[in-house]
């Protein structure tokens, strides 16, 4: 049973460019959340997708957008990249029917984005 | 404003001793508090969840306490081993309809052989 998979694992972009990161949730999971983790910090919630809709959003600008596909996989898009967007981007999956029942949230290994 | 505070300084402990990590929060009314382990360059791994109406939870060598009056959780690793060396993240989940988790900055634990 594959866990959460993310791609690419590492990438380097130039300021002003756009990037797309991808996530496949754990088998059977229907909810995907994205987090940004800067060096030495805890993960910061970006947004969450369920049934192909953005359900919740953290304190991130509109340059950050996402999408969820019918197979529950998800993409994170960041436009007009800034140097400060350099971070580890984490995808987490869960099952909405088990929310608040103590179910486990599974994280992927992340995508390292460096903006130069 | 809402804050989740963990000791940002690394915790060094001798192998075999009990490691105790602290998580304090303000302006939150969490329904759940979670602890994760994160190794360098890897994603967080879920360890334990404790509900607001639970005082203590155990799993093997791990123990978590949750004091909603003090707004504090303590995370204990007994008989610590070098393999326990990692960053430990505290995370709060609110009681809203969606599973949004907010993380602290983490505490780095180093277990010295």
Interface residues (C-beta under 8 A of the other chain):
Chain A: X4 X31 X33 X35 X40 X41 X42 X43 X44 X45 X48 X50 X55 X56 X90 X92 X94 X96 X99 X100 X102 X104 X105 X106 X107 X108 X109 X110 X112
Chain B: X4 X31 X32 X34 X36 X41 X42 X43 X44 X45 X46 X49 X51 X89 X91 X93 X95 X97 X98 X99 X100 X101 X102 X103 X104 X105 X106
